[in-house]
Amino acid sequence: MDEKKLFIFIFCILLFSFSSCCTRSGIHNYGNGAYDVRENLGKLGDEQTQSAVTSTELKNEIDRSLDEVGSLEQTITDGARDLEEFKAVLRRIRKRGKYGAGSKNKTD
């Protein structure tokens, strides 16, 4: 009985070792895939760095644009204020013209 158990045990060990050898032969070149992955990870890191730089440049451009918008809004507000002053000056000139405040020549 012991011989039978020993024989089955050795047979199982041999069967297991042969089956593991067969599966290892299917994955004989696993190092190449690892190198490809490492290379792609390096490329990915470079692209992430470039993306971060581009993102920073875009943020700076947006900030500058917002500053320019504020400046333009201020210019528009100042221009509207100037227009009101010009209208007031024109009204005063027209009032003087109606009341004959000065003489008009066609050569002026």
Secondary structure, DSSP 8 states (H G I E B T S, - for coil): -HHHHHHHHHHHHHHHHHHHHHHHHHTTTHHHHHHHHHHHHHHHHHHHHHHHHHHHHHHHHHHHHHHHHHHHHHHHHHHHHHHHHHHHHHHHHHHHHHTT-S---TT-
